[in-house]
Amino acid sequence: MVRGEEFGVLCWNTQKLTETPRFQRALAAVLADFPCLFLVLQEVKLRAKDNWLLPHWSFAVAPNIQTRRSIYGVLTASQYAFTEAQARLSKKREGMFATHKSYMLSYHSLAEGGSLLVVNVHAINFVRTHQFSQEIELIKAELLEHRGPLIVAGDFNVWSRQRRLRLLQFCRSVGLKHAIMADPHHIKTYRQHPLDFIFYRDLSLQKALAIDTSTVSDHNPLYARFKL
């Protein structure tokens, strides 16, 4: 990637529908209208022995559940090479299901040196606010070590004022800006709090919007276009 290059990012909680023809048709239609270099997907379900549904994209998965047949978790895909991909699990387990949440850090080299870091987050749910904060602090510690452009996107499960405040504090501490979406009424909410976000640092935001695909997942995708 070179200075001045533009690229798109699509962030989507897929509600474990990744393998269904309906989701795949919807994804193809969205990508035709909104060209992307990166896909940042949460709640992905993949068959353990099958390839990812976009064969010309590189991808990495951070699973939080694995069975003999399927893998569940977050998936970052790109049409640009990965320098490195690091999967992480939350320290805590979610109270209702006793499962961890996962997040992914992927690094993509820049022509002038250094790298773009893309962080794909599905934040922990069904825990107390201070435990949510502890998990966010673990992500923060890793991001503070990165010197360069940064994208942090995903489903943050900030369904209360207290969680939203912790997320805003996290963004300030890392120097992240919020990509404000056009058509924000399409963003998934709970208790009137939006759950999905794209944040960025050291990039120029060209446009951002929430895309209505409400017949597919219970979340709509978020799209942002950046200039390096």
Phi, psi and omega in degrees: 000139184243156179302134181093349180288141175259148178205155180253152178230130176244124181245129187205125167277113191269359175055037177061024182259010190306325185273355185278143178303324181298315178295317183296322175295318180295318179297316179299319180293318179296315182293330177293325181271333185229086183301136186231148168259336182226138169247130181238098190246140175244163181051047176278144171236125179231144171291137188300328186256000183262160175280160174298149190289348176248092191295339182265009178252139167282151180206161175218144183240137170249095185283145169247345174221135175225132173239180178298327186261331191223157174238135178236145177159206176259147181226129172248125179237150182209151170268010178238145189297146171274128169281322183200148174223131183234117178271142180227149172245146173298150177289320181273159170256150178288136187299320186287321187247352180059031176246155173281165165253159181237159170215161188230134171248121178235139184247137184225120191291149178252146184299327182270009181103158182079194184208156168270130177255124176249124183245121182254115190241130162240099191289152184294144182236170174059035172227165179292159185301321182292330177286323172302316180298319179299321178293318178297324179296326177296319176295316180303317182301323179286322183290329180294342178278348184269128177251097181154184182297151191211136171235129176235118186217155176152195177260110187263357177051042179264075186267010176223161179300320182295316178294319179298319179297316179298322179294318178297321177296319177301313181298316179299319184292335181258352180081029182270142172256151179268126173283103183285124186274137161290154183054052184296343178294347177274353181283135178300131178233159170218128186055036178070012177255125175295143184256331188255139184214154164236124176244158183206163177212142176058034174223159177256118181282124180267317175196161179206138179205154172264135188252128182282107173230042194295350178275000184253274180266166173282352171249147170264152178286150172252139180235134175225140176244129185239157169243130181286000000 
